[in-house]
Amino acid sequence: MLFRQALASLLLLLALIAPAAAVNPDEVLDDPALEARARALSLEFRCLVCQNQSIDDSNAELARDLRLLVRERLVAGDSDQDVIEYVVSRYGEFVLLKPRFSVQTVLLWGAPIAIFLIGAGVMLVYSRGRGRTVAAAAGGELSDAEQAELAKLLRDRDRQT
């Protein structure tokens, strides 16, 4: 039992420190303030190889190159926004983990809702029209002879049960 707990604790510890191993010691800047900005910016960029990890968490070679690029731009004196614009200009909007609000993102997120509403409207209109067509095809209300025949059929059915 104690061995299992120790093993579970060790695995949990390894899982927690695994993302920290992505940034290599040779990448870390000497200035702690610049390094903190670089780490914050690295969390905003997507690893283009892994796609669902930030470049700060990824061990891919491209992620390392992007981390170094971010640090180079910061050392050169760029603001955080300048670094973001530079990376987006080279790699496109896809490099951002949190996409910017734009016409494309509105279309991307709004299209399924619009398609659902249009489909629901078409189904509603179709079902209403179909109900009228069935009633019109049946001639509306039953004639006296039809009502008498229906009453006779219902009586016969009741007698059989």
N, C-alpha and C positions, 0 to 999 in steps of 0.2 A: 504494500500500500504506500509506504514512504517512498519507494523507488518510483512509483507511478507519479506521485505528486512532484517529485524532483524533476522527473522527465518532462512533465507537463509545464512546469515553471521554466525549464530551460528552453523548451520549444516556444513558449510565449515570449520569452526574452529575445530569442533570435528573430521572431516575427516582428517584434517592435523595433529592433535596431536594423533590420534589413534595409529599409529605405534610407537610413542614414549612411549606409555604405556606398550609395550611388555616387555621392560627391567625393572624388578622390582628394587626398591631402594636398597633392600638387596643384589643385585647382583653387584652393582656398586663398582668398586675398589677405594681405597683411592688415589692412584697415578693417576693424570689426564693423564699422558703420557701413562701409561699402559691401562687405560680405553679407551683412544682414539684408541690405537692399537686393543683392544678387540672389540670395536664397528666396526672398519674397517674390522676385520676378520669375525665378525658375519654377515656382509653383503655378504660375499663370500660363506657362507654355506646355503644349502637348508634345510628347515624344512621338515623332512621326513614324517610328518603327513600332513602338508598343501601342500607340494610339489612345490608350485609356490611362496612361500614367503621365505625370508631369516629368519634365526633363530632370527635375531634382531627384525624382525617385527611380529613374531609369538607368540601367547600366549599359544601354546601347551606345555604340560609338558616335552616332549622330547626336544623341542627347548630350554626350560629353562635349562635342563640338559646339552645340548651342549654349551649353553652360559657359564654356570659355568665351564664346562670342559676347554673351551678356556681360561677363566680367570685363572684357576688353572695352566694351562701349562705356561701362560705368567708370572705368579708370580714365578713359578719354574725356570724361566730364559730361556725358549725356545724362539727361534727366530720365526718370523711370518711363515717362511717356515717350520720350525719344527712342529709348531702347525697344519699347513695345512696337512703335511705328516702324522701326528699322527691321525688326525680325518679321513682322507681318508683311512688309514690302518685299522681303526676300522669299518667304515661305507661304504667304497667303493667310487668309482668315482661319483656315483649318488648324493652324498652329496654336490658336488660342483655346484653352480649355473651357473658358466661359465666353461664348461668342457675343459679339457686340449686338445691340439692338439695331436692326436695319430692316429694309423692305424684305430682303431674302429670309431673315429669321421669322418675320411676321408671316410670310407665305408658308414657310416650312412648318410652323406650329399651327397656323390658322387653317391651312388647307384641309386637314382631316375633319376638323369641326365643320367647316363649310360643306364639305362633301356629305357628311352625316346629315346636316340640316336639310340640304337639297334632297337627299334620298328620302328622308322622313316626309318632307312636303310632297314629293311625287307619290309616295305610297298613300298618303292621306287623300290627295286629290283623286287618285286612281280608285281607292276603296269607296269613296263617296260616289263617284261616277258609276262604279260597278253596281252598287246597291240600287241606284235609280234605274239602271238598265234592266236589272232582273225584275224589278217591280213593274216597269213599263212592258216588258216582254210577257209577263204573266197577266197583263190586262188590268192591273190594279186590284180592285176588289172582286170577290167571287159573285157570280150570278146566283139567283135563287136556286136554280137546278143544281149548280155546283155545290152550293152550301148543303142542300138536301143530300146529295151523293156523299159528301164528306161526313155528314152526321151519320148516315147509314153505315159507312165504313168504320167509323169510330165505335158505333154500337156493336157491330159484328166482332170487332177486335176485343172489346170488353167482355163479350159473352164467351169467347174462346179462352180467355185467361182466367 
